[in-house]
Structures are given as C-alpha cells and as structure tokens.
C-alpha cells in the first residue's frame, strides 16, 4: 500500500492544470512535466513500445505471455487536472485509520472535511484517506487512475505466472477541457476495447453518460445616458435576465439527479451593450437532448419576435454523446469488468455517469470504452479525497480483467 501512496503523491505534486482558453495541445506546457516522468517510470518498470507523441499522448504495451490468441485490451487515464480550481503546490495530507469524524484540512482558514456534509466519508472508516490541505484540489481525478494503471502493469510484470494477452495503456492530456480524446489515435492504440480508470466511488462501473452540448446566448443592447434613456436604451443585461427566466427553473444541476438532464448556466459576462450567457446542456436521452437544444433556440427566437428585432443570438455546439449506444452491442466487456470487481470482493455499482469521460468520445471513434472507478471523491475542489484502499482495489480489478480476458476456452470465452 505504501508503494501506491508514494506513487500517487509523486504524481499529484506535479501541476498539470489544463486551460480551456488555449487551443494548443496540450493546453498547458506543464502537462509535459508529468508526461516525461511517466515515460521514465514506464521504462523502469519494463513496459514496451513506449511512445509519447507531439501532442503529449503516452502509449505503451505490456506484451502477451500466453500462446493462444487473446483480445488486446486497453486502460486509459488522463494527466491534466481541472481548470476550475488550483492545482499548483498540491500538499497532500495522509490520514491513517480514519475515525469517522471531521477532518481539519486547514486550521488557519477553518476548512473542514465533514461527514455531516460529505456522507460518503463514513464508507471509509478505518481506512487511510488522502486529502488536500484546503488550498488546492488533490488531483485524484485522474492521477488515481494513472497510479492504478502503472501499479497494475508493474504487478503483472513482476508476476509472470498471471496470464494475460497484450495490454495497451494510454495517458492523455486535456480531458478536463473536453479535448482528451480529440487527437487520440485509435488505430495506433490497436486495442479491441478499453477501460477508462476515471470513476469515483469504489465499485462504480459506467457505460452510460450524458449527451452534451455547449450553448451561448448573446444579447445586444443600446447604451444611452440614463437620464434621457426612455424609449431609447436597450439594456442587454435585462434581456438576458428575461431569457434565463424562461428556461425550466427546476432543470438545473442543483435540482436534478439520476437520468434527469439540465441546463447549467456557468458564466455570465455583460454590460448594457452586450451580455453573454454560457451554458452546458445535458441529457442521457438523445431525443430529450435534442428537445433541450430546440427549447434554447426557441426562447431566443420568440424573444426576437416579441422585441421586433434580432437582439438575441444563440450558438450551440455538440460536445459528446452517450456511449451506451456503442457499448450495448459489446456488453460482454462490461460483464468482464463486473466479474473482475466481484473477484476482488467489490460490489459493482452500475450506473449512468452524470458527466462524460474520454471513453464516451473514444467509443464513437471505434474504441468501446466503459468507465471504472478510480476511488476519488469531491473532484475539482478543496474537499477532494481518495481512500488508499480504493486505489489498491482498482489496481486489483485491472489485474483481474487482464486475467479474465486471457482465460482459455472452457473457463470463460468472450
């Protein structure tokens, strides 16, 4: 367990925060720092065919140790951390034998990780928990996934008695800004299917995710001296407010769960002359997803008709789609992961992702790619934490998957 802790802490101390405003690959030069560290480590543990391309994608192979034909499988995790919260100077805190009480992250700033608010903490009483110091995120999303993949490959190399076929691994940049799969070379990766190690709670196994779009509503106005504005001024801020009021009030992230979709307003920029609202639109059901986009545009069109002028413009761009459509025809790959968890003594939690992963885009690029837990909680903020035992179990699941796929006919056939 100490080996996994040390590896994880080494990774999270490397700042790899991505930048949504930069179109370059990777979007931040500092992602190369972890990439180079990983290439060195993969070489040291004995991985083969290690490559890092010009866009900071790392691929490597663990060659088969069986004589019979076995499907090539892959494991994928991303190197970057969220741009929404600082990933600079991460200072992980290790809490052994967690007692189920409040964890003080930062005494001076009175930042406390409490099970009264984050109830999932109580699932990990008696375990070792790694937290932030309350000033940054932790980076378990997705450096826990990287830790688990590297640790599993190292274990398989050290234990050649465990039979497996060819295993491909890839570490990607810029997943947190929605670009992690954009330049992923599926043909070069050469895997029949893969798994992203990018879920949260232990046991999570996901092959459904949101259909996703980004949306902008842009409002034009006219600025006139307020003392002489009657009948002349058009305040774009107020027009934007009318638009917001016409979207369904309860279909927002704070009031939805499960398969319920939403409109999420995440950025407002504006003044009298122009106001811009930036949204994300999400729904698991494709027809409902399409209807949401239509609703967004219809409100704008109706407002323009009522105002007698085209003061409202919309821009909508699809981001990714629900991978369920691509996974269901090969559902055995989910069954394998489920069985691997059960062998590790884990109860599988099969559910839909209220978000997306590289796997959703990769599935549409021809690489079916369900998502497996990495163990972390409260991603993208100062309350992020990961139980070490969950990372150990995720590593075991990877090893079990490799072994299950390699089993001879008469055992399992997939």
C-alpha positions as CSV (number, residue, x, y, z in Angstrom):
1,X,0.0,0.0,0.0
2,X,2.9,2.4,0.8
3,X,4.1,1.9,-2.8
4,X,0.8,3.1,-4.2
5,X,0.7,6.1,-1.7
6,X,4.2,7.2,-2.7
7,X,3.4,6.9,-6.4
8,X,0.2,8.8,-6.1
9,X,1.7,11.6,-4.1
10,X,4.6,12.0,-6.6
11,X,2.0,12.4,-9.4
12,X,-0.3,14.9,-7.6
13,X,2.6,17.2,-6.7
14,X,3.2,17.8,-10.4
15,X,1.0,20.7,-11.5
16,X,-0.9,19.6,-14.7
17,X,-3.9,22.0,-14.7
18,X,-5.3,22.4,-18.2
19,X,-6.5,25.7,-19.8
20,X,-9.8,25.9,-21.7
21,X,-8.8,29.2,-23.3
22,X,-5.8,27.7,-25.1
23,X,-6.4,25.7,-28.3
24,X,-2.9,24.2,-28.2
25,X,-2.2,20.5,-27.5
26,X,-1.6,20.2,-24.6
27,X,-3.3,23.3,-23.5
28,X,-0.6,23.9,-20.8
29,X,3.1,23.2,-21.1
30,X,3.3,21.9,-17.6
31,X,1.4,18.7,-18.6
32,X,4.7,17.7,-20.2
33,X,6.3,17.5,-16.8
34,X,4.2,14.6,-15.7
35,X,4.3,13.0,-19.1
36,X,8.1,12.9,-19.0
37,X,8.1,11.5,-15.5
38,X,5.6,8.7,-16.6
39,X,7.7,7.8,-19.7
40,X,10.7,7.4,-17.4
41,X,8.7,5.3,-14.9
42,X,7.2,3.1,-17.6
43,X,10.6,2.4,-18.9
44,X,11.9,1.5,-15.5
45,X,9.1,-1.0,-14.7
46,X,9.7,-2.8,-18.0
47,X,6.8,-1.7,-20.3
48,X,7.4,-2.0,-24.0
49,X,6.7,0.2,-27.1
50,X,6.7,3.3,-25.0
51,X,5.8,6.4,-27.2
52,X,5.0,10.0,-26.4
53,X,3.7,11.9,-29.4
54,X,3.9,15.6,-30.3
55,X,0.5,16.2,-28.6
56,X,1.5,14.7,-25.2
57,X,-0.3,11.3,-25.6
58,X,1.6,8.5,-24.0
59,X,1.1,4.9,-25.2
60,X,2.8,1.7,-24.1
61,X,2.4,-2.1,-24.3
62,X,2.6,-5.0,-21.9
63,X,3.2,-7.9,-24.3
64,X,1.1,-11.1,-24.0
65,X,2.5,-14.0,-22.1
66,X,0.2,-16.6,-23.5
67,X,0.5,-18.7,-26.7
68,X,-3.2,-18.6,-27.7
69,X,-5.0,-15.7,-29.3
70,X,-6.3,-13.2,-26.8
71,X,-8.1,-9.9,-27.5
72,X,-6.0,-6.8,-26.9
73,X,-7.4,-4.6,-24.1
74,X,-6.5,-1.1,-23.0
75,X,-6.6,1.1,-19.9
76,X,-6.7,4.9,-20.1
77,X,-6.4,7.8,-17.7
78,X,-5.8,11.5,-18.1
79,X,-2.9,13.6,-16.8
80,X,-4.5,17.0,-16.5
81,X,-6.4,18.4,-13.6
82,X,-9.4,20.7,-13.7
83,X,-9.0,24.3,-14.6
84,X,-11.8,25.2,-12.2
85,X,-9.6,25.0,-9.1
86,X,-6.0,25.5,-8.3
87,X,-3.6,22.5,-8.9
88,X,-0.5,24.5,-8.0
89,X,1.6,23.5,-4.9
90,X,-0.7,20.5,-4.0
91,X,0.2,19.4,-0.5
92,X,-1.5,16.0,0.2
93,X,-2.4,15.1,3.7
94,X,-2.5,11.4,4.8
95,X,-5.0,10.4,7.5
96,X,-4.5,6.8,8.7
97,X,-7.2,4.8,10.3
98,X,-9.9,7.4,9.7
99,X,-12.2,7.6,12.7
100,X,-15.4,8.8,11.1
101,X,-15.1,12.4,12.5
102,X,-14.4,15.8,10.9
103,X,-11.0,16.1,9.1
104,X,-9.5,19.5,9.6
105,X,-7.9,20.4,6.2
106,X,-6.7,23.9,7.1
107,X,-6.9,25.1,10.7
108,X,-6.0,28.7,10.0
109,X,-8.7,29.1,7.3
110,X,-11.2,26.8,9.2
111,X,-11.6,24.5,6.2
112,X,-13.1,21.2,7.4
113,X,-14.0,18.0,5.5
114,X,-17.0,16.7,7.5
115,X,-19.1,13.6,7.1
116,X,-22.1,15.7,8.2
117,X,-22.0,17.2,4.7
118,X,-20.0,14.6,2.7
119,X,-21.7,11.4,4.0
120,X,-19.6,9.1,1.8
121,X,-16.7,9.6,4.1
122,X,-18.3,7.2,6.5
123,X,-17.9,4.4,4.0
124,X,-14.2,4.6,4.7
125,X,-13.9,4.4,8.5
126,X,-10.7,2.6,9.5
127,X,-9.1,3.3,6.1
128,X,-6.3,5.5,5.0
129,X,-7.6,8.7,3.4
130,X,-5.5,11.2,1.4
131,X,-6.9,14.8,1.3
132,X,-5.9,18.2,0.3
133,X,-4.6,20.9,2.7
134,X,-7.7,23.0,1.8
135,X,-5.9,25.4,-0.6
136,X,-5.9,23.3,-3.8
137,X,-7.6,20.4,-5.4
138,X,-6.0,17.0,-4.9
139,X,-5.8,15.6,-8.4
140,X,-7.2,12.1,-7.8
141,X,-9.1,13.0,-10.9
142,X,-7.3,11.4,-12.6
143,X,-3.9,10.8,-11.1
144,X,-5.5,8.0,-9.0
145,X,-6.3,6.3,-12.3
146,X,-2.8,6.7,-13.6
147,X,-1.5,5.3,-10.3
148,X,-3.7,2.3,-10.6
149,X,-2.8,1.5,-14.2
150,X,1.0,1.9,-13.6
151,X,0.8,-0.2,-10.4
152,X,-1.2,-2.9,-12.2
153,X,1.3,-3.1,-15.1
154,X,4.2,-3.3,-12.6
155,X,2.4,-6.1,-10.7
156,X,1.8,-8.1,-13.8
157,X,5.4,-7.7,-14.9
158,X,6.6,-8.9,-11.5
159,X,4.2,-11.8,-11.5
160,X,4.5,-13.6,-14.9
161,X,2.5,-16.5,-13.6
162,X,-0.6,-14.3,-14.1
163,X,-1.6,-14.9,-17.7
164,X,-2.7,-12.1,-19.9
165,X,-2.8,-11.0,-23.5
166,X,-1.4,-7.8,-25.0
167,X,-2.3,-4.8,-22.8
168,X,-2.2,-1.3,-24.1
169,X,-2.2,1.8,-21.9
170,X,-2.6,5.4,-22.7
171,X,-2.3,8.6,-20.7
172,X,-4.0,11.6,-22.3
173,X,-3.8,15.4,-21.9
174,X,-6.7,17.9,-21.7
175,X,-9.5,15.6,-20.7
176,X,-10.8,18.3,-18.3
177,X,-11.3,20.8,-21.1
178,X,-13.1,18.2,-23.3
179,X,-10.2,17.5,-25.7
180,X,-8.7,14.4,-24.2
181,X,-9.9,12.1,-27.0
182,X,-9.7,14.6,-29.9
183,X,-6.3,13.5,-31.1
184,X,-6.3,10.0,-29.7
185,X,-5.1,7.7,-32.4
186,X,-7.4,4.7,-32.0
187,X,-5.8,2.8,-34.9
188,X,-2.3,3.2,-33.4
189,X,-3.6,2.2,-30.0
190,X,-4.7,-1.1,-31.5
191,X,-6.9,-2.3,-28.7
192,X,-10.2,-4.3,-29.2
193,X,-11.7,-2.4,-26.3
194,X,-10.5,-0.4,-23.4
195,X,-11.5,1.0,-19.9
196,X,-11.0,4.5,-18.6
197,X,-10.0,4.4,-14.9
198,X,-11.8,7.7,-14.2
199,X,-14.8,7.0,-12.0
200,X,-15.3,8.0,-8.4
201,X,-16.6,5.7,-5.6
202,X,-15.3,2.2,-5.3
203,X,-17.4,-0.2,-7.3
204,X,-18.5,2.3,-10.0
205,X,-18.9,0.8,-13.4
206,X,-20.4,3.0,-16.0
207,X,-21.3,2.7,-19.7
208,X,-23.9,5.4,-20.0
209,X,-23.2,9.1,-19.9
210,X,-24.8,12.4,-20.9
211,X,-25.3,13.7,-24.4
212,X,-23.6,17.1,-24.1
213,X,-23.6,20.4,-25.8
214,X,-22.2,23.9,-25.1
215,X,-24.6,26.8,-25.7
216,X,-24.3,30.6,-25.8
217,X,-27.0,33.2,-25.7
218,X,-25.7,36.6,-26.9
219,X,-27.8,39.7,-26.2
220,X,-27.3,43.1,-27.9
221,X,-28.3,46.4,-26.3
222,X,-28.1,50.2,-26.8
223,X,-26.3,52.4,-24.3
224,X,-27.9,55.8,-23.7
225,X,-27.4,58.3,-20.9
226,X,-29.8,57.0,-18.2
227,X,-31.3,60.5,-17.7
228,X,-32.5,60.5,-21.3
229,X,-32.9,56.8,-21.9
230,X,-36.7,56.5,-22.1
231,X,-37.7,54.7,-25.3
232,X,-34.1,54.5,-26.4
233,X,-32.0,52.4,-24.1
234,X,-31.9,48.7,-24.5
235,X,-30.2,47.0,-21.5
236,X,-28.9,43.7,-22.7
237,X,-28.5,42.6,-19.0
238,X,-32.2,42.8,-18.5
239,X,-32.9,41.0,-21.8
240,X,-30.6,38.2,-20.7
241,X,-32.5,38.0,-17.4
242,X,-35.7,37.5,-19.3
243,X,-34.1,34.7,-21.2
244,X,-32.9,33.0,-18.1
245,X,-36.4,33.2,-16.5
246,X,-37.9,31.3,-19.4
247,X,-35.7,28.2,-19.1
248,X,-37.2,25.5,-16.8
249,X,-36.4,26.6,-13.3
250,X,-36.0,23.1,-11.8
251,X,-33.9,21.7,-14.6
252,X,-30.6,22.7,-13.2
253,X,-27.7,20.7,-11.7
254,X,-28.6,21.6,-8.1
255,X,-32.1,20.1,-8.5
256,X,-31.6,17.0,-10.7
257,X,-30.1,13.6,-10.3
258,X,-30.0,10.1,-11.9
259,X,-31.2,10.3,-15.5
260,X,-32.5,13.8,-15.3
261,X,-31.0,16.3,-17.7
262,X,-30.4,20.0,-17.1
263,X,-29.4,23.5,-18.4
264,X,-26.4,24.8,-16.5
265,X,-25.5,28.5,-16.6
266,X,-21.8,28.6,-15.7
267,X,-20.6,32.0,-17.0
268,X,-22.1,35.5,-17.3
269,X,-20.3,38.4,-18.9
270,X,-22.0,41.6,-19.7
271,X,-22.9,45.2,-19.7
272,X,-25.6,47.4,-21.3
273,X,-24.3,46.9,-24.9
274,X,-23.8,43.2,-24.8
275,X,-24.3,40.3,-22.4
276,X,-23.2,36.7,-23.0
277,X,-24.6,33.7,-21.1
278,X,-22.7,30.4,-21.4
279,X,-24.5,27.2,-20.7
280,X,-23.9,23.5,-20.9
281,X,-26.9,21.3,-21.9
282,X,-27.0,17.7,-20.7
283,X,-29.4,14.7,-21.1
284,X,-28.9,10.9,-21.2
285,X,-31.9,10.5,-23.6
286,X,-30.9,11.7,-27.1
287,X,-34.4,12.8,-28.1
288,X,-34.7,14.8,-24.9
289,X,-31.2,16.2,-25.5
290,X,-32.3,17.4,-29.0
291,X,-35.5,18.9,-27.5
292,X,-33.5,20.9,-25.0
293,X,-31.4,22.5,-27.7
294,X,-34.6,23.3,-29.6
295,X,-36.1,24.9,-26.5
296,X,-33.0,27.0,-26.0
297,X,-33.2,28.3,-29.6
298,X,-37.0,28.8,-29.5
299,X,-36.8,31.1,-26.4
300,X,-34.4,33.3,-28.3
301,X,-36.5,33.3,-31.4
302,X,-39.7,34.1,-29.5
303,X,-37.9,36.9,-27.7
304,X,-36.7,38.4,-31.0
305,X,-40.3,38.2,-32.4
306,X,-41.6,40.0,-29.3
307,X,-38.9,42.6,-29.4
308,X,-39.3,43.2,-33.1
309,X,-35.6,43.0,-33.5
310,X,-32.9,40.3,-33.6
311,X,-31.3,41.2,-30.3
312,X,-30.7,37.6,-29.2
313,X,-28.4,35.2,-30.9
314,X,-27.6,31.6,-30.0
315,X,-24.6,29.3,-30.6
316,X,-24.9,25.6,-29.8
317,X,-22.2,23.0,-30.3
318,X,-22.4,19.3,-29.5
319,X,-19.6,18.1,-27.4
320,X,-20.1,14.3,-26.9
321,X,-22.8,11.6,-26.9
322,X,-24.0,8.8,-24.7
323,X,-21.6,5.9,-25.1
324,X,-24.4,3.4,-24.3
325,X,-25.3,3.1,-28.0
326,X,-21.8,1.9,-28.7
327,X,-21.3,-0.3,-25.6
328,X,-24.6,-2.3,-25.7
329,X,-23.6,-4.3,-28.8
330,X,-20.4,-5.5,-26.9
331,X,-21.9,-5.6,-23.4
332,X,-19.6,-8.5,-22.6
333,X,-16.8,-6.0,-21.9
334,X,-18.9,-4.6,-19.0
335,X,-19.6,-8.2,-17.8
336,X,-15.8,-8.8,-17.6
337,X,-15.3,-5.7,-15.5
338,X,-18.2,-6.6,-13.3
339,X,-16.8,-10.1,-12.7
340,X,-13.3,-8.7,-12.0
341,X,-14.8,-6.5,-9.3
342,X,-16.7,-9.4,-7.7
343,X,-13.4,-11.4,-7.7
344,X,-11.9,-8.5,-5.8
345,X,-14.7,-8.6,-3.2
346,X,-16.3,-5.4,-4.6
347,X,-20.0,-4.9,-5.2
348,X,-20.3,-3.4,-8.7
349,X,-22.3,-0.1,-8.8
350,X,-23.5,0.0,-12.4
351,X,-25.0,3.4,-13.1
352,X,-25.0,6.3,-15.6
353,X,-22.4,9.0,-15.4
354,X,-23.7,12.4,-14.8
355,X,-20.9,13.8,-17.0
356,X,-18.6,12.4,-19.6
357,X,-15.2,10.8,-19.9
358,X,-12.7,10.3,-22.7
359,X,-14.4,6.9,-23.1
360,X,-17.6,8.5,-24.4
361,X,-15.7,10.1,-27.3
362,X,-13.5,7.1,-27.9
363,X,-16.5,4.8,-28.1
364,X,-17.7,6.9,-31.0
365,X,-14.3,6.7,-32.6
366,X,-14.5,2.9,-32.7
367,X,-12.9,2.0,-29.3
368,X,-15.7,0.8,-26.9
369,X,-14.6,2.2,-23.5
370,X,-16.6,1.8,-20.3
371,X,-15.5,3.7,-17.2
372,X,-14.3,2.1,-13.9
373,X,-13.9,3.7,-10.5
374,X,-10.6,5.3,-9.6
375,X,-11.7,5.8,-6.0
376,X,-11.7,9.6,-5.5
377,X,-14.5,11.8,-4.2
378,X,-15.4,15.5,-4.4
379,X,-13.4,16.2,-7.6
380,X,-12.4,19.7,-8.7
381,X,-12.2,21.3,-5.4
382,X,-10.6,21.6,-2.0
383,X,-12.7,18.9,-0.4
384,X,-11.3,16.2,-2.8
385,X,-10.1,13.0,-1.2
386,X,-9.2,9.4,-2.1
387,X,-9.1,6.3,0.2
388,X,-5.9,4.4,-0.5
389,X,-7.7,1.1,-0.2
390,X,-9.9,2.1,-3.1
391,X,-6.8,2.6,-5.3
392,X,-5.5,-0.8,-4.2
393,X,-8.7,-2.4,-5.2
394,X,-8.8,-0.6,-8.5
395,X,-5.4,-1.9,-9.2
396,X,-6.6,-5.4,-8.4
397,X,-9.6,-5.0,-10.7
398,X,-7.2,-4.2,-13.6
399,X,-5.2,-7.3,-13.0
400,X,-8.3,-9.4,-12.7
401,X,-9.6,-8.1,-16.0
402,X,-6.4,-8.9,-17.8
403,X,-6.5,-12.4,-16.4
404,X,-10.2,-13.0,-17.2
405,X,-9.7,-12.0,-20.8
406,X,-6.8,-14.4,-21.2
407,X,-8.6,-17.4,-19.8
408,X,-8.7,-20.5,-22.1
409,X,-12.0,-21.7,-23.6
410,X,-13.6,-24.0,-21.1
411,X,-13.2,-21.3,-18.5
412,X,-14.6,-18.1,-19.9
413,X,-15.0,-17.2,-23.5
414,X,-15.7,-13.6,-24.5
